[in-house]
Amino acid sequence: MAGGIREQHGDELSENHEINVTPFIDVMLVLLIIFMVAAPLATVDVNVDLPASTAKPAERPEEPLYLTVKEDLSLNIGNDAVQREQLAATLDRVTEGKKDTRVFLRADKAVDYGQFMEVMNLLRDSGYLKIALVGLETLPAPAAPAPAGNAPAAAPAVPATGGNP
């Protein structure tokens, strides 16, 4: 027991060599309840075996280099149009030969996946392996359709982390 009745009436207290585990059990029960409540919140419905990553978040460049694939499959670097045959030379001129420059690649929705991959292959063949894909963050669709004159506003373009192709 944790406590006992003293039968001696002296100034000296007898030593108790028993461990009081009641506080330990109380703490364990509180932790058990916390984990029982938190465990269902931490689960995901889709089982996926994700690979581990040790990559640090990339710093955002002061002046990002955007390569745009338009609906008619024409290419633009920044605001300037460029021919596919001149893409490597133009990129080298704009980046001053720095092949480790991150290229933010964005494309129109109507661009075919195969055409998009051709542009990524052109970038890879040119030596530019740091490619970030850009998309729009959209707001959830409203329950009722919007009037024809009011188009829903979309958030600004945000680069997604891209890896080496």
N, C-alpha and C positions, 0 to 999 in steps of 0.2 A: 504494500500500500504506500501511497504517497505521504500520508500522515499517520500518526499513531498517538495513542494516549500514553502520556508519561506517568509512570508509577513512582518515579523518583521525584522527590521534592527538593532538589538541590539547585545551586546556581549553574551547574554544568548541564548543558544540553547533550543528549545522546546523538550520535551521528546517524544519519539516515543514508543507507547505501543503495536505495532504490531509485531508479530513474523515473521521473515524472513524464510520461509519454502523452498525457492529455493535450498539451498545447500542440504537439507534433501531429496528433490525430486530427485536431481541429483545423490546422493549416492544410493537411492533406484533403480533408473533406471539402474545404472551400475551393481548393485548386481543382478537385474532381468536378465540382459543380460548374466552375468557370469553363473548364475544357469541354464538358458535356454541352454547354450552351454555345460555345464558340465553334466547335467542330463542324456542325452542319453549315455554318456560314462560310467556312473555309473550303468547302468542296466545290468542284466544278462538275457539271453534268457530262461533258465530253471528255473521254479519256484519250489523252495524247501523250506520247513519250517524247518530251521536248529535250533537245540537246542543251547542254550547258554553254554559257558564253562568259568569257572573261573580258570582253571588249568594254572599253570606257566610252561613255557618250562622246560623240564627236562635237568639237566646238563649231559653232555656226560661223561661217565666214562673213566678213564685213560686206563683201560684194559677191554674192553667189553667182555661179555660171550656170545659166539655164539653157538646156537644149530642148526645143519644142518640136514635136511631130504633129503637124496640123492634119485636118481631116483629109486634105488632098495629098497627103504623104510628103509634103514639102517640109524642109527643116529650117529652123531658125536658131541661131545662137544669140541669146539675148533678144534684141529686136531686129537683128540683121538676118536676112535670108541667106542661106548657103546651099550650094549644090552638094549632093551626096559624095561626088568624086572629090570635092575640095574640103570635106569635113575634117580630115586629119590635119591638113595644112592650116586651116582656119583655127582649129583648136590649139595647135602649136603656137600660132601667132598670138592668140588671145591669152593663153596661159603662160606665154613666154617659155615654152618648152618644159614646163613643170608637169610631168606625167602623173604626179600624185594629187593633182587638183581634183576635188570632188565635183562631179558633173551632176546637176539636178535635172533629171530627165522627166519630162511631162508630155502627155499625149492626149489627143482628143478621144472621147469615148468611142467614136466611130472607127478609129484606127484598128485594123485587124491585128490580132496577137502575133501572127507570123511577121507582119511588117514591123511591129514594135520590136520583136526579137532581132530582126535584121539590123535595126538601128543600134541595138545593144551590142551586136556582133561588130558593127563598124567601130563603135567606141572601143571595144576590147582589142580589135585588130590595130587600132591607132595607138594603143598603149595606155588608155585611160580605163583603169580598173575600179576606181572609186566612183560608183554610180549610186545616186539616191533617187528613188522614185517619188514623185510628187503627186499628191491627190488633194481633194477638198474634204474638209470636215463638214459634213452636212448636219443640219438640225433634224430631229425626228419629224416625220411627215405629219402634217396636221390631220385631225380626224375628218374635217370637212374640206372639200376642195376649195382652193382659193379662187377669188374672182379672176377673170382673164387679164385684167389690167395690172394686177399685183403679183409679181413673181416673188417667190420666197428668197430671202437673202441667204447666201451661203457664207460660211466662214472663210477667211483667207487661206490660200494654199499653204500647206504645211508639208515639208519634206519628210518622207518616211525613211527610216534607216535602211539603207541599201547595202548589200554586201558585194563582194567581188563576184562577177558573173562566172 
